Amino acid sequence: MFEKKTIKDVEFAGKKALVRVDFNVPLKDGVITDDTRIVAALPTIQYLLEQGAAVILCSHLGRPKTAEDLQYSLKPVADYLSNLVDAKVAFAEDSIGQVAEKAAAALQSGEILVLENTRFHPEETKNDEAMSKELASLADVFVNDAFGSAHRAHSSTVGVADYLPACAGFLLEKEIEYLDRAIEDPKRPFVAILGGAKVSDKIGVIKNLLKKADTILIGGGMANTFLKAKGFEMGDSLVEEDALMLAEELMAEGGEKLVLPVDLVLADAFDNGAKTETIDAGDVPAGWRCLDIGPKTVALFSELIANAGTVVWNGPMGVFEMSNFAKGTFDVAQAVADSNAISIIGGGDSASAINQSGLAEKISHISTGGGASLEMLEGIILPGLAALADK
């Protein structure tokens, strides 16, 4: 049960709604290469327009160092959005100050205003009180629909909620409901798949999931650290030497719950054209590195996934950006898609892999926020959610 107020609990007719969206999308030469996050925000935007609101959208994009860093301007996003909605879309060349105030004052019901990148102001990431007040002064109601930024306590995600009635949009509500239910009341067996490069990034997640999940499948670069902690030589593989003791502790705590790769795809260089070899999990020869899980591991993982009631996946199984080391990730994606489990993909690289594999429609929920979903898997309360009014 979602315990925060949502846009369904608020009257919007004739009001201005400041909506924090997550328009942090990949851009190449000013062209959006993946519009997932923009499309995910549309149901909230459409609903507010239908309710007679004037909609002011704010977001960050990338990590600009200065306000002149225009490769991070949201102008291309505003232009792109105008083709997706049947409403006038204006753009303000600042997120606060006179430019933003003038544009917001001129905005009519049924129209959209996109503010410039909030991170062009360094105060944003400091959750600065003055910036929060300025953003709040533009509107009558605050709507947070940016799950991908809900783990950040910034002016536009948390601070502004101190000065306006604050509620959740449809996307934020959906994300929280899916992940919360998966962690707190999963259909069992509950299988978690964790990959990516580092164990240290996911210590809290593994510790929390050891209490909640029935099985945790470990792949990606982080598996190398566990294998080294088991006593295997790992050659030139990526290994977190300072996390070896921690990996030992997690294996002792997890016992049979923690499932490691049983075979590995090796390469003699970090290169798609490198010479490759598949070996059973054991010592990796000097000069070789592990870049993917092998077919026996895929078969083992697939069998466990096939019997699952709930699957949560965060992190690829190998260096899937290189086609010769993508098979493990894509085969696991296929196993998740083929299962009858409630399947949740935790944003970032895993979401990218699912989208590339063409299996997105077979997944119950693909999260728009990698960092936020990781913090939820860790059991952390997201500041952007905590700041909203209770029902």
N, C-alpha and C positions, 0 to 999 in steps of 0.2 A: 504493500500500500504506500503510495507516494504521499508524503506528509506535508509537503510544501504547497503553497498556493500556486496555481497554474493560471494561464491566460483565460481559462474557462471560468475562473472565480472572480474575474475583474470586468467592469463595464468600461468599454473603450470608445463609445460613440462621442465624437467631438474632441477626443483627447489626443495628445501627442505621446507616442510610446517610444522610449529610447530602448532599442533592442541590441544587446551584446550578442553578435553572431561570431562564428569562427570562420572568417574568410581568409584564413592563413593558407592559401592555395599555392601549388607550385606554378611558377611563371617562367617561361623561357622566351627571351626577347619580347617581353610584353604580352605574350600569348599564354593563356591559362591551359596547362597540360592535363589537369585533372580537376573536374568541377564538382566532385562528390560532396564537398562541404557546402558549396553554394546551393546545390539541389536539395541537400538535407535541411536547409533552413527555410525552404519555400513554404511548407505547410503552415508554419508560424506566421510568416510574412503575409500569406494569402488570407489567413484567418483574421489577422488584425485589420487588413484593408477592408474585408467584408463587414467587420464590426464598426467601420466608420472612423478608424484611427488614422492619424498621420504618422507614418513610420520612419523613425530616424535610426539608421543602422550604424553601429560602430564596431570596429575590429582592429586587431593588429595584423601585420603581415611581415614575416621574417624578423630579422634582428637588426634594424637600421641603427647606424651609429649617430647620424645627424638628420635633421629635418630636410636637408638637401639631398638625402640619399634616395632619389626618386625612382630607383629601380624597385623600391618597396612601396610605391604609391598604390593606393586602392582604386585609382581612376580606371584601370583596365577591368577591374572587378565590377565597378559600377556600370561600365559600358556593357559588360557581359550580362549582368543581371537584367538590364533593360530589355534584353531579347527574351528573357524567361518569364517576365511578368506583364500583365496587361494594365500597367500603371505608369505614370510619369516618374522617371528616376532622375533626381538631381544629384550633383556632387558638390561637396564643400571642400575647399582646399586646405582646411584645418579641422581639427576635431574639437577645439575649444577656442575661446576668444571671439572677437567681433565677426570674423568671417562665418564661423559656425553659428553664432547667435542670429545673425541676419538671415542666413539660409533657413534656420529652424523656424524663425518668426514668420517667414514667407510661406512655409509649407502648409498645404491644405489637406483636409481629410481625403483619404484615398490616394495620396501621393507618398513617394519614398524619397528620403534624403540619405545618401551614403556619405559619412564623414571620412576625412582623410585618416590614415594610419595613426592610431592612438600612440604607438611607440615612437612617433616622431618627437614626442615630448618625453624626456627622461623621467619626468614625475610619474608617468603611468606605472612603471614597474616598481615604484617605491610606494604605491598605494597612497599617493599624496592627497591630503585633505582638500587643498585648494583646487586641484584638478578634478577631484571627485565632485565637488560642489559645482564647478563650472559645467561639467557634463550633465549633472542633474538639473541644472537651471534651464536646459534646452527642452525638457519634457515634463509630463504629468505622472507618468508611470514608467518603471524600469522592468524590462523583461530580459532575463538571462537565458539565452538559448545556445550558449557556446560551451558545450561539454568539453571540447578540446582545450579550453582555457580555464575550466572550472577548478583545476588544481593550483591555479595562480592567484595569489591575493594581490590584485592590481586595482588601480582606480576604476577601470571600466568593468571589472568583474565583481568586486567586493565593495570598494569605497563608496560608489554611487548609491548602493542600496541603503546607506545611512540617511540619505536625503530624499528618497522617493519611495512610494509603495513598490515593493519588489516581488515579482513572481517568476515562475519558470515557463519557458516555451515548450512546445511539443517535443522537440528533439532532446532537450535536456531531460525532460520527464521520461521519455522512452529509454534513453541510455541508462539512466539511474535504475529504472525498474528492471530492465533486463539483467544488468550486472549484479544488482542487489539480490534478485531472486536466485540467480545462478550460484552466488556465493553462500547466501544464508539459508536457502531452501531448495537445494538442487534436486532434480530428478536423478536418481542414482542408477548405476555407478557414475560418479562424477570424475571425469578425466580432464586433467589440465595438461596442456602441451606448452612447454616453455623453451624458447630458443633465443637467438641473438648472440651477441659477442661476449657479454660479461656476466659472470655470476654476481659480482658486486652490485650491479644495477638491479638485481632481482632477489637479494637476500630476504628482504621483508616479505616479498610476494611468496617465496618458497616457504618461509616459516609459517605464514598465515595459511597457505594452501595445504601444508602438511596436516593442519588441524581440520581442514574442511573437505579436501578431495580424497577420493579413494586411490587414485593413481596419478603420478606426475611423470610425464614423459619429457626427458631432457635431450635437446638437440642443439645444433648451432655451435658457435665457438665456445659457449659456456660448458658444453659437454667435455671439451678438451681438459678443462681445469679439473672436473670431477674424475676423469680417467687418469690424469696425472696424480691426483690425490689417492687413487686406488693403487698407485705404484708403477703405472706404465710410463715408459719414456715416450714423449710426444714429438720428438724431432723438432722441426721448425714451426709446429702448430702454434696458434695463438693460445697462450696459457697465462692466466693471472696468478703469478707466483705468490703474491701476497694474500691470495684468497684460498690457498690450498688447505690450510688448517680449517677454515670455515667450511669448505666443501666436505672435508672429512667429518666434521660435526653434523652437517646436514644429512650425510649418508647414514651416519650412526642413528640419528633421530628418525630419519624416514624409513629406514629398513627396506622392505620389499615394495613400499609405496613409490620409491624413487627408481625409475627405470632409465638406464643409460643405453646408448647405442651398443649393438653387438658386432657391427662391422662399420668400416669407415672408407670413404673415398678419399684417396691421397693424391696430391699433385707435387711435382718437383719444383714448382714455382707458383707464385700468386698471380696466375695468368690463365685466361680462358684457353689458351693454346698449349698449356703445359702438358707434359706427359702425366698420365694418370694410372692409378692402380687401386684395386679394392682389396682390403685385408680384413680379417676378423679383428675385433677390438683387442689391442695388445700393444706391444712396443712399435712406435712409428720410427722408421729408420732416419738417421741424420740426413738433413737436406730435403726431407719430405715434410709435407704439412697436410693436416686433415681439413678438407674444404666442404664435405657433405657427409650425410649419413648414407650407409650402404643399403642394398636391397633386402638383406635379412632384417635390418632394423626397421625398414619400411613395412615389411610383412608383420613383424612383432607389434609395432605401433598401430598398424591398421587393424589388427585383430582386437586389440584393446579398445580402439575407437569404435569399431563395429558394434561392440556390446555395451557402449556407453549410453546413459540417459541424458547426460549433460556433458558438453565439451567446451572448454574455454581455451583459446589459443592465443599466445602472445610471443612473437619472435620466430624468424625463419629457421629452418633446419640446417642451412648451409649458406654459402655465398651465392644466393639465388640470382643476384644481379648478373652473374656469369652463366651463360646457358649450359655449360658443361657441369656446373655444380648446383643446378636448380632442381634436378630430378627429385631429390629427397623432399624438398619443400612442396613441390607440385603434387607428388604422390600422396603426401600426408593431407594436402588440401583436398585431393580426390576422395580419400578415405573419410574425411570429415563430411564432405558433400554427400557421400553415399550412405552415411549412417542415418539412423532415425532419431538421433540425439538432438536436443535443443543445442544449437551451435552458436557460439559467440566468438567473434574474432576481435581481438583487442587493439585495433588501430595500427598505425605505422606500417612497418614492412610486411606484417602478416596480412593486413588489409590489401596492401599493394599486390602481394602474391596471389591472393584470392581473386582480385579483379583481373590480374594478368592471365590467370588460368581459366577465366570465363565461367567460374563456378559460383559467382556471387549470389545468383538467384536461388541457389540451393542451401544458402546459409541463413539461419534464423535471424541473426543480427550482426552487422559489421559496424564496429564502433568508429566514430569520427575522431576519437582522441586516444592516442597511444599512451601518453604520460598520465592522463586522467584515469584511464582504465587500469593502468598498472597500480596507481595509488589506491583505487577501489579494491583491487585484488589483494592489496597489502592490508586492507582494513582501515585505511586513513579516511577521515571525513573531509570532503572537498570544501575548501573555503568558499568557493563560488556558490555552492549549494547551501551551506550553512548560513550565508548572508540573507537568504530569501525568507519571506514571511511564512510562518506556519499556517496551515489550513485553519 
